[in-house]
């Protein structure tokens, strides 16, 4: 084996190990909070093994991407289902998510079909707890690599949160 082929072999092993543990749809927001869109049971088992013991599923039944509560319990997760849709995109829904995060054991994974609802609602929860400005929220949102489509109801909800709710709280 030549030096070149040895190095090539080592690179393949390293890349295989990185890919085995890399979750493109799992993004840490804080040490104890992650968001994403993972629905695969094997990948969810890996997330559980990393210390996440609570899962909050924001998918609606109509999406067809809803996690099975029994399967989540069998994997060892405490499971919350708080469906988020355009019809219930309001402060009551955000408050339910905040309550679920706050009453959960540490290391919470919040998910939805794309990760966008999970990201927005989790960041708004943190913004509320840590009294973020809209600029701080936007900076953290950008770090997640998520993007809103034009006229996105979630983006409008987040903007309204900062222009209406935060003013009332001050």
Backbone as JSON Lines, residues from 0, in Angstrom:
{"i":0,"aa":"X","n":[0.85,-1.17,0.0],"ca":[0.0,0.0,0.0],"c":[0.9,1.24,0.0]}
{"i":1,"aa":"X","n":[0.66,2.16,-0.91],"ca":[1.45,3.37,-0.98],"c":[0.95,4.38,0.04]}
{"i":2,"aa":"X","n":[1.76,5.4,0.26],"ca":[1.38,6.45,1.19],"c":[0.09,7.13,0.73]}
{"i":3,"aa":"X","n":[-0.02,7.38,-0.57],"ca":[-1.21,8.02,-1.14],"c":[-2.45,7.16,-0.89]}
{"i":4,"aa":"X","n":[-2.38,5.88,-1.16],"ca":[-3.55,5.02,-0.95],"c":[-3.87,4.88,0.53]}
{"i":5,"aa":"X","n":[-2.87,4.93,1.4],"ca":[-3.11,4.88,2.84],"c":[-3.86,6.12,3.3]}
{"i":6,"aa":"X","n":[-3.46,7.27,2.81],"ca":[-4.13,8.52,3.18],"c":[-5.56,8.51,2.64]}
{"i":7,"aa":"X","n":[-5.72,8.06,1.41],"ca":[-7.05,7.99,0.8],"c":[-7.96,7.07,1.62]}
{"i":8,"aa":"X","n":[-7.43,5.95,2.09],"ca":[-8.17,4.99,2.91],"c":[-8.59,5.65,4.24]}
{"i":9,"aa":"X","n":[-7.68,6.38,4.87],"ca":[-7.97,7.04,6.15],"c":[-9.06,8.1,5.94]}
{"i":10,"aa":"X","n":[-8.99,8.85,4.86],"ca":[-10.0,9.86,4.57],"c":[-11.38,9.22,4.41]}
{"i":11,"aa":"X","n":[-11.44,8.08,3.74],"ca":[-12.72,7.39,3.57],"c":[-13.3,6.96,4.92]}
{"i":12,"aa":"X","n":[-12.45,6.46,5.79],"ca":[-12.91,6.03,7.12],"c":[-13.42,7.23,7.93]}
{"i":13,"aa":"X","n":[-12.67,8.32,7.91],"ca":[-13.07,9.52,8.64],"c":[-14.4,10.04,8.09]}
{"i":14,"aa":"X","n":[-14.52,10.14,6.77],"ca":[-15.77,10.62,6.16],"c":[-16.94,9.7,6.49]}
{"i":15,"aa":"X","n":[-16.72,8.41,6.49],"ca":[-17.79,7.46,6.83],"c":[-18.25,7.68,8.26]}
{"i":16,"aa":"X","n":[-17.32,7.91,9.18],"ca":[-17.69,8.14,10.58],"c":[-18.39,9.47,10.76]}
{"i":17,"aa":"X","n":[-17.94,10.49,10.03],"ca":[-18.61,11.79,10.11],"c":[-20.04,11.65,9.6]}
{"i":18,"aa":"X","n":[-20.21,11.02,8.44],"ca":[-21.54,10.88,7.86],"c":[-22.46,10.03,8.72]}
{"i":19,"aa":"X","n":[-21.89,9.07,9.42],"ca":[-22.69,8.2,10.27],"c":[-23.3,8.98,11.44]}
{"i":20,"aa":"X","n":[-22.6,10.02,11.91],"ca":[-23.06,10.77,13.07],"c":[-23.6,12.15,12.71]}
{"i":21,"aa":"X","n":[-23.62,12.5,11.45],"ca":[-24.07,13.82,11.02],"c":[-25.56,13.78,10.72]}
{"i":22,"aa":"X","n":[-26.27,14.71,11.31],"ca":[-27.72,14.82,11.09],"c":[-27.99,16.15,10.41]}
{"i":23,"aa":"X","n":[-28.14,16.16,9.09],"ca":[-28.35,17.43,8.4],"c":[-29.63,18.13,8.83]}
{"i":24,"aa":"X","n":[-30.57,17.39,9.4],"ca":[-31.83,18.0,9.83],"c":[-31.9,18.09,11.34]}
{"i":25,"aa":"X","n":[-30.76,18.17,11.99],"ca":[-30.68,18.34,13.44],"c":[-29.75,19.51,13.69]}
{"i":26,"aa":"X","n":[-30.3,20.59,14.22],"ca":[-29.5,21.78,14.46],"c":[-29.65,22.18,15.92]}
{"i":27,"aa":"X","n":[-28.52,22.28,16.6],"ca":[-28.54,22.7,17.99],"c":[-28.73,24.2,18.06]}
{"i":28,"aa":"X","n":[-29.66,24.61,18.9],"ca":[-29.89,26.03,19.13],"c":[-29.19,26.44,20.42]}
{"i":29,"aa":"X","n":[-29.34,25.64,21.41],"ca":[-28.65,25.79,22.7],"c":[-28.17,24.39,23.07]}
{"i":30,"aa":"X","n":[-27.4,24.32,24.11],"ca":[-26.86,23.02,24.51],"c":[-27.96,21.99,24.71]}
{"i":31,"aa":"X","n":[-29.1,22.41,25.23],"ca":[-30.18,21.48,25.58],"c":[-31.37,21.52,24.62]}
{"i":32,"aa":"X","n":[-31.27,22.32,23.55],"ca":[-32.38,22.44,22.6],"c":[-31.88,22.23,21.18]}
{"i":33,"aa":"X","n":[-32.57,21.35,20.45],"ca":[-32.24,21.13,19.04],"c":[-33.54,21.12,18.25]}
{"i":34,"aa":"X","n":[-33.43,21.52,16.99],"ca":[-34.59,21.52,16.09],"c":[-34.23,20.77,14.83]}
{"i":35,"aa":"X","n":[-35.26,20.31,14.12],"ca":[-35.0,19.63,12.87],"c":[-36.25,19.02,12.3]}
{"i":36,"aa":"X","n":[-36.02,18.04,11.42],"ca":[-37.13,17.4,10.72],"c":[-36.99,15.89,10.66]}
{"i":37,"aa":"X","n":[-36.14,15.33,11.48],"ca":[-35.89,13.89,11.43],"c":[-37.13,13.12,11.85]}
{"i":38,"aa":"X","n":[-37.48,12.12,11.03],"ca":[-38.6,11.23,11.34],"c":[-38.17,9.77,11.32]}
{"i":39,"aa":"X","n":[-36.98,9.49,10.83],"ca":[-36.46,8.13,10.74],"c":[-36.18,7.58,12.14]}
{"i":40,"aa":"X","n":[-36.74,6.41,12.44],"ca":[-36.62,5.84,13.79],"c":[-35.17,5.57,14.2]}
{"i":41,"aa":"X","n":[-34.34,5.1,13.27],"ca":[-32.93,4.84,13.61],"c":[-32.22,6.13,13.98]}
{"i":42,"aa":"X","n":[-32.47,7.19,13.22],"ca":[-31.84,8.49,13.51],"c":[-32.39,9.07,14.81]}
{"i":43,"aa":"X","n":[-33.68,8.87,15.06],"ca":[-34.25,9.34,16.32],"c":[-33.65,8.57,17.5]}
{"i":44,"aa":"X","n":[-33.37,7.29,17.32],"ca":[-32.72,6.5,18.36],"c":[-31.33,7.08,18.66]}
{"i":45,"aa":"X","n":[-30.61,7.47,17.61],"ca":[-29.29,8.09,17.79],"c":[-29.42,9.4,18.57]}
{"i":46,"aa":"X","n":[-30.44,10.19,18.24],"ca":[-30.67,11.44,18.96],"c":[-30.92,11.16,20.44]}
{"i":47,"aa":"X","n":[-31.71,10.13,20.7],"ca":[-31.98,9.75,22.09],"c":[-30.68,9.34,22.79]}
{"i":48,"aa":"X","n":[-29.84,8.61,22.11],"ca":[-28.57,8.18,22.68],"c":[-27.64,9.37,22.96]}
{"i":49,"aa":"X","n":[-27.85,10.48,22.25],"ca":[-27.06,11.69,22.48],"c":[-27.56,12.46,23.7]}
{"i":50,"aa":"X","n":[-28.64,12.0,24.31],"ca":[-29.13,12.63,25.53],"c":[-30.44,13.36,25.41]}
{"i":51,"aa":"X","n":[-31.02,13.41,24.23],"ca":[-32.32,14.06,24.06],"c":[-33.4,13.06,24.48]}
{"i":52,"aa":"X","n":[-34.17,13.45,25.51],"ca":[-35.17,12.54,26.05],"c":[-36.6,13.03,25.88]}
{"i":53,"aa":"X","n":[-36.75,14.23,25.34],"ca":[-38.07,14.78,25.06],"c":[-38.12,15.18,23.6]}
{"i":54,"aa":"X","n":[-39.23,14.85,22.95],"ca":[-39.44,15.24,21.56],"c":[-40.78,15.96,21.47]}
{"i":55,"aa":"X","n":[-40.75,17.12,20.81],"ca":[-41.97,17.89,20.59],"c":[-42.2,17.91,19.08]}
{"i":56,"aa":"X","n":[-43.3,17.31,18.67],"ca":[-43.63,17.19,17.25],"c":[-44.65,18.25,16.88]}
{"i":57,"aa":"X","n":[-44.28,19.13,15.94],"ca":[-45.16,20.22,15.53],"c":[-45.93,19.91,14.25]}
{"i":58,"aa":"X","n":[-45.78,18.7,13.72],"ca":[-46.48,18.33,12.49],"c":[-47.98,18.16,12.74]}
{"i":59,"aa":"X","n":[-48.74,18.41,11.7],"ca":[-50.19,18.17,11.77],"c":[-50.46,16.78,11.21]}
{"i":60,"aa":"X","n":[-51.61,16.24,11.52],"ca":[-51.97,14.91,11.0],"c":[-52.05,14.92,9.48]}
{"i":61,"aa":"X","n":[-52.54,16.0,8.89],"ca":[-52.7,16.09,7.44],"c":[-51.38,15.98,6.68]}
{"i":62,"aa":"X","n":[-50.27,16.36,7.33],"ca":[-48.98,16.34,6.65],"c":[-48.49,14.92,6.34]}
{"i":63,"aa":"X","n":[-48.93,13.97,7.14],"ca":[-48.47,12.6,6.95],"c":[-47.05,12.36,7.45]}
{"i":64,"aa":"X","n":[-46.53,13.29,8.23],"ca":[-45.17,13.19,8.74],"c":[-45.15,13.17,10.27]}
{"i":65,"aa":"X","n":[-46.3,12.92,10.85],"ca":[-46.47,12.91,12.29],"c":[-45.8,11.68,12.89]}
{"i":66,"aa":"X","n":[-45.08,11.89,13.99],"ca":[-44.43,10.76,14.66],"c":[-45.46,9.97,15.46]}
{"i":67,"aa":"X","n":[-45.28,8.67,15.5],"ca":[-46.15,7.79,16.26],"c":[-45.78,7.88,17.75]}
{"i":68,"aa":"X","n":[-46.75,8.23,18.57],"ca":[-46.48,8.43,19.99],"c":[-45.94,7.16,20.66]}
{"i":69,"aa":"X","n":[-46.51,6.01,20.35],"ca":[-46.04,4.75,20.94],"c":[-44.6,4.46,20.53]}
{"i":70,"aa":"X","n":[-44.29,4.67,19.26],"ca":[-42.92,4.44,18.79],"c":[-41.94,5.36,19.52]}
{"i":71,"aa":"X","n":[-42.36,6.61,19.77],"ca":[-41.48,7.55,20.48],"c":[-41.29,7.12,21.93]}
{"i":72,"aa":"X","n":[-42.36,6.69,22.55],"ca":[-42.28,6.2,23.93],"c":[-41.41,4.95,24.0]}
{"i":73,"aa":"X","n":[-41.56,4.05,23.03],"ca":[-40.73,2.84,22.97],"c":[-39.25,3.17,22.82]}
{"i":74,"aa":"X","n":[-38.95,4.28,22.11],"ca":[-37.55,4.7,21.97],"c":[-37.03,5.38,23.24]}
{"i":75,"aa":"X","n":[-37.94,5.68,24.16],"ca":[-37.53,6.29,25.42],"c":[-37.79,7.78,25.51]}
{"i":76,"aa":"X","n":[-38.48,8.34,24.53],"ca":[-38.78,9.77,24.54],"c":[-40.04,10.06,25.33]}
{"i":77,"aa":"X","n":[-40.04,11.2,26.0],"ca":[-41.28,11.81,26.45],"c":[-41.77,12.57,25.23]}
{"i":78,"aa":"X","n":[-43.0,12.34,24.8],"ca":[-43.49,12.85,23.52],"c":[-44.6,13.86,23.72]}
{"i":79,"aa":"X","n":[-44.45,15.02,23.08],"ca":[-45.51,16.02,23.04],"c":[-45.9,16.22,21.58]}
{"i":80,"aa":"X","n":[-47.18,16.33,21.33],"ca":[-47.64,16.66,19.98],"c":[-48.39,17.98,20.07]}
{"i":81,"aa":"X","n":[-47.8,19.02,19.46],"ca":[-48.42,20.33,19.43],"c":[-48.44,20.76,17.96]}
{"i":82,"aa":"X","n":[-49.51,20.4,17.25],"ca":[-49.55,20.72,15.82],"c":[-49.55,22.23,15.58]}
{"i":83,"aa":"X","n":[-48.73,22.66,14.62],"ca":[-48.66,24.07,14.26],"c":[-49.01,24.19,12.78]}
{"i":84,"aa":"X","n":[-50.04,24.99,12.52],"ca":[-50.46,25.23,11.14],"c":[-50.83,26.71,11.01]}
{"i":85,"aa":"X","n":[-51.14,27.13,9.82],"ca":[-51.54,28.52,9.6],"c":[-52.77,28.85,10.45]}
{"i":86,"aa":"X","n":[-53.66,27.88,10.62],"ca":[-54.9,28.1,11.36],"c":[-54.66,28.37,12.85]}
{"i":87,"aa":"X","n":[-53.59,27.83,13.43],"ca":[-53.37,28.04,14.87],"c":[-52.02,28.7,15.15]}
{"i":88,"aa":"X","n":[-51.52,29.46,14.2],"ca":[-50.26,30.17,14.38],"c":[-50.54,31.44,15.18]}
{"i":89,"aa":"X","n":[-50.48,31.28,16.52],"ca":[-50.83,32.38,17.41],"c":[-50.08,32.24,18.73]}
{"i":90,"aa":"X","n":[-50.3,33.2,19.62],"ca":[-49.6,33.2,20.9],"c":[-49.99,32.02,21.78]}
{"i":91,"aa":"X","n":[-51.22,31.54,21.68],"ca":[-51.63,30.38,22.47],"c":[-50.78,29.16,22.1]}
{"i":92,"aa":"X","n":[-50.57,28.97,20.8],"ca":[-49.76,27.83,20.35],"c":[-48.31,28.0,20.81]}
{"i":93,"aa":"X","n":[-47.77,29.21,20.67],"ca":[-46.4,29.46,21.13],"c":[-46.3,29.2,22.63]}
{"i":94,"aa":"X","n":[-47.31,29.63,23.4],"ca":[-47.3,29.39,24.86],"c":[-47.32,27.9,25.18]}
{"i":95,"aa":"X","n":[-48.07,27.1,24.42],"ca":[-48.08,25.65,24.64],"c":[-46.7,25.05,24.39]}
{"i":96,"aa":"X","n":[-46.04,25.52,23.35],"ca":[-44.69,25.02,23.06],"c":[-43.73,25.43,24.16]}
{"i":97,"aa":"X","n":[-43.83,26.67,24.62],"ca":[-42.99,27.14,25.73],"c":[-43.2,26.29,26.98]}
{"i":98,"aa":"X","n":[-44.46,26.01,27.29],"ca":[-44.77,25.18,28.46],"c":[-44.18,23.78,28.32]}
{"i":99,"aa":"X","n":[-44.3,23.2,27.13],"ca":[-43.76,21.85,26.91],"c":[-42.24,21.85,27.07]}
{"i":100,"aa":"X","n":[-41.57,22.86,26.54],"ca":[-40.12,22.95,26.67],"c":[-39.74,23.11,28.14]}
{"i":101,"aa":"X","n":[-40.45,23.98,28.85],"ca":[-40.11,24.27,30.24],"c":[-40.41,23.12,31.19]}
{"i":102,"aa":"X","n":[-41.4,22.29,30.89],"ca":[-41.73,21.18,31.81],"c":[-41.0,19.9,31.41]}
{"i":103,"aa":"X","n":[-40.31,19.92,30.28],"ca":[-39.6,18.72,29.81],"c":[-38.28,18.55,30.53]}
{"i":104,"aa":"X","n":[-37.82,17.31,30.53],"ca":[-36.48,17.09,31.03],"c":[-35.52,17.77,30.06]}
{"i":105,"aa":"X","n":[-34.34,18.08,30.54],"ca":[-33.36,18.75,29.68],"c":[-33.15,17.95,28.39]}
{"i":106,"aa":"X","n":[-32.61,18.6,27.41],"ca":[-32.33,18.05,26.08],"c":[-33.63,17.68,25.35]}
{"i":107,"aa":"X","n":[-34.14,18.72,24.7],"ca":[-35.41,18.64,23.99],"c":[-35.15,18.77,22.49]}
{"i":108,"aa":"X","n":[-35.76,17.88,21.71],"ca":[-35.69,17.94,20.26],"c":[-37.07,18.35,19.75]}
{"i":109,"aa":"X","n":[-37.14,19.5,19.06],"ca":[-38.39,20.0,18.51],"c":[-38.33,19.8,17.0]}
{"i":110,"aa":"X","n":[-39.37,19.19,16.43],"ca":[-39.31,18.85,15.01],"c":[-40.61,19.18,14.29]}
{"i":111,"aa":"X","n":[-40.46,19.32,12.98],"ca":[-41.59,19.44,12.07],"c":[-41.1,18.91,10.72]}
{"i":112,"aa":"X","n":[-41.93,18.98,9.71],"ca":[-41.59,18.38,8.42],"c":[-40.33,18.98,7.79]}
{"i":113,"aa":"X","n":[-40.13,20.29,7.91],"ca":[-38.97,20.93,7.29],"c":[-37.96,21.48,8.29]}
{"i":114,"aa":"X","n":[-38.36,21.6,9.54],"ca":[-37.52,22.21,10.56],"c":[-37.8,23.69,10.74]}
{"i":115,"aa":"X","n":[-38.56,24.28,9.81],"ca":[-38.81,25.72,9.86],"c":[-39.7,26.12,11.04]}
{"i":116,"aa":"X","n":[-40.85,25.47,11.19],"ca":[-41.73,25.78,12.33],"c":[-41.01,25.53,13.64]}
{"i":117,"aa":"X","n":[-40.28,24.42,13.7],"ca":[-39.53,24.09,14.92],"c":[-38.51,25.18,15.23]}
{"i":118,"aa":"X","n":[-37.81,25.64,14.2],"ca":[-36.81,26.69,14.4],"c":[-37.42,27.99,14.85]}
{"i":119,"aa":"X","n":[-38.46,28.43,14.16],"ca":[-39.09,29.71,14.49],"c":[-39.68,29.68,15.89]}
{"i":120,"aa":"X","n":[-40.46,28.66,16.2],"ca":[-41.14,28.61,17.5],"c":[-40.14,28.46,18.65]}
{"i":121,"aa":"X","n":[-39.08,27.7,18.43],"ca":[-38.07,27.54,19.48],"c":[-37.3,28.83,19.68]}
{"i":122,"aa":"X","n":[-36.93,29.49,18.6],"ca":[-36.22,30.76,18.73],"c":[-37.09,31.83,19.39]}
{"i":123,"aa":"X","n":[-38.38,31.85,19.08],"ca":[-39.27,32.8,19.74],"c":[-39.4,32.49,21.23]}
{"i":124,"aa":"X","n":[-39.37,31.22,21.58],"ca":[-39.38,30.83,23.0],"c":[-38.15,31.39,23.72]}
{"i":125,"aa":"X","n":[-37.0,31.22,23.11],"ca":[-35.76,31.73,23.7],"c":[-35.78,33.26,23.72]}
{"i":126,"aa":"X","n":[-36.27,33.87,22.63],"ca":[-36.36,35.33,22.56],"c":[-37.2,35.86,23.72]}
{"i":127,"aa":"X","n":[-38.28,35.16,24.04],"ca":[-39.15,35.57,25.13],"c":[-38.43,35.43,26.47]}
{"i":128,"aa":"X","n":[-37.75,34.31,26.68],"ca":[-37.06,34.06,27.94],"c":[-35.87,35.0,28.15]}
{"i":129,"aa":"X","n":[-35.16,35.3,27.07],"ca":[-33.93,36.08,27.19],"c":[-34.09,37.52,26.73]}
{"i":130,"aa":"X","n":[-35.33,37.91,26.44],"ca":[-35.66,39.28,26.06],"c":[-34.85,39.77,24.85]}
{"i":131,"aa":"X","n":[-34.8,38.94,23.81],"ca":[-34.08,39.29,22.59],"c":[-34.77,40.42,21.85]}
{"i":132,"aa":"X","n":[-33.97,41.12,21.07],"ca":[-34.51,42.06,20.09],"c":[-34.82,41.28,18.82]}
{"i":133,"aa":"X","n":[-35.52,41.93,17.9],"ca":[-35.8,41.27,16.62],"c":[-34.5,41.0,15.87]}
{"i":134,"aa":"X","n":[-33.51,41.87,16.02],"ca":[-32.22,41.68,15.36],"c":[-31.51,40.45,15.91]}
{"i":135,"aa":"X","n":[-31.55,40.25,17.22],"ca":[-30.94,39.05,17.82],"c":[-31.63,37.79,17.32]}
{"i":136,"aa":"X","n":[-32.95,37.84,17.27],"ca":[-33.71,36.7,16.75],"c":[-33.29,36.41,15.32]}
{"i":137,"aa":"X","n":[-33.23,37.43,14.48],"ca":[-32.9,37.24,13.07],"c":[-31.5,36.67,12.9]}
{"i":138,"aa":"X","n":[-30.58,37.12,13.72],"ca":[-29.2,36.6,13.67],"c":[-29.17,35.1,13.99]}
{"i":139,"aa":"X","n":[-29.9,34.7,15.01],"ca":[-29.95,33.29,15.38],"c":[-30.68,32.46,14.32]}
{"i":140,"aa":"X","n":[-31.74,33.03,13.76],"ca":[-32.48,32.36,12.69],"c":[-31.54,32.11,11.5]}
{"i":141,"aa":"X","n":[-30.78,33.11,11.13],"ca":[-29.85,32.98,10.0],"c":[-28.79,31.9,10.27]}
{"i":142,"aa":"X","n":[-28.35,31.76,11.51],"ca":[-27.37,30.74,11.86],"c":[-27.89,29.33,11.6]}
{"i":143,"aa":"X","n":[-29.2,29.16,11.7],"ca":[-29.8,27.84,11.47],"c":[-29.8,27.45,10.01]}
{"i":144,"aa":"X","n":[-29.62,28.42,9.13],"ca":[-29.62,28.13,7.7],"c":[-31.0,27.88,7.12]}
{"i":145,"aa":"X","n":[-32.03,28.27,7.84],"ca":[-33.4,28.12,7.36],"c":[-33.8,29.35,6.57]}
{"i":146,"aa":"X","n":[-34.75,29.18,5.67],"ca":[-35.21,30.31,4.88],"c":[-36.73,30.28,4.77]}
{"i":147,"aa":"X","n":[-37.3,31.49,4.83],"ca":[-38.73,31.64,4.61],"c":[-39.0,31.79,3.12]}
{"i":148,"aa":"X","n":[-40.14,31.26,2.69],"ca":[-40.61,31.52,1.33],"c":[-41.27,32.9,1.33]}
{"i":149,"aa":"X","n":[-41.48,33.5,0.16],"ca":[-42.16,34.81,0.12],"c":[-43.54,34.73,0.79]}
{"i":150,"aa":"X","n":[-43.87,35.77,1.53],"ca":[-45.16,35.88,2.25],"c":[-45.4,34.71,3.19]}
{"i":151,"aa":"X","n":[-44.36,34.27,3.84],"ca":[-44.44,33.12,4.76],"c":[-45.19,33.51,6.04]}
{"i":152,"aa":"X","n":[-46.24,32.78,6.39],"ca":[-46.98,33.08,7.62],"c":[-46.09,33.0,8.87]}
{"i":153,"aa":"X","n":[-45.12,32.11,8.88],"ca":[-44.22,32.01,10.04],"c":[-43.37,33.27,10.19]}
{"i":154,"aa":"X","n":[-42.89,33.78,9.08],"ca":[-42.08,35.01,9.12],"c":[-42.95,36.16,9.61]}
{"i":155,"aa":"X","n":[-44.18,36.25,9.11],"ca":[-45.1,37.29,9.55],"c":[-45.42,37.16,11.04]}
{"i":156,"aa":"X","n":[-45.6,35.94,11.5],"ca":[-45.86,35.71,12.93],"c":[-44.69,36.19,13.78]}
{"i":157,"aa":"X","n":[-43.48,35.86,13.36],"ca":[-42.29,36.27,14.11],"c":[-42.17,37.8,14.13]}
{"i":158,"aa":"X","n":[-42.4,38.43,13.0],"ca":[-42.34,39.9,12.96],"c":[-43.41,40.52,13.85]}
{"i":159,"aa":"X","n":[-44.63,39.97,13.78],"ca":[-45.71,40.47,14.64],"c":[-45.4,40.25,16.11]}
{"i":160,"aa":"X","n":[-44.75,39.15,16.42],"ca":[-44.36,38.88,17.81],"c":[-43.52,40.03,18.34]}
{"i":161,"aa":"X","n":[-42.55,40.46,17.55],"ca":[-41.66,41.53,18.02],"c":[-42.32,42.9,17.99]}
{"i":162,"aa":"X","n":[-43.19,43.16,17.04],"ca":[-43.8,44.48,16.98],"c":[-44.98,44.63,17.93]}
{"i":163,"aa":"X","n":[-45.68,43.55,18.26],"ca":[-46.87,43.65,19.12],"c":[-46.64,43.07,20.51]}
{"i":164,"aa":"X","n":[-46.28,41.8,20.56],"ca":[-46.18,41.11,21.86],"c":[-45.05,41.68,22.71]}
{"i":165,"aa":"X","n":[-43.89,41.89,22.12],"ca":[-42.75,42.39,22.9],"c":[-43.01,43.79,23.41]}
{"i":166,"aa":"X","n":[-43.73,44.63,22.64],"ca":[-44.06,45.98,23.11],"c":[-44.97,45.92,24.33]}
{"i":167,"aa":"X","n":[-45.94,45.01,24.31],"ca":[-46.87,44.88,25.42],"c":[-46.18,44.39,26.69]}
{"i":168,"aa":"X","n":[-45.14,43.53,26.49],"ca":[-44.43,42.96,27.62],"c":[-43.52,43.99,28.31]}
{"i":169,"aa":"X","n":[-43.05,44.96,27.54],"ca":[-42.09,45.95,28.08],"c":[-42.74,46.89,29.07]}
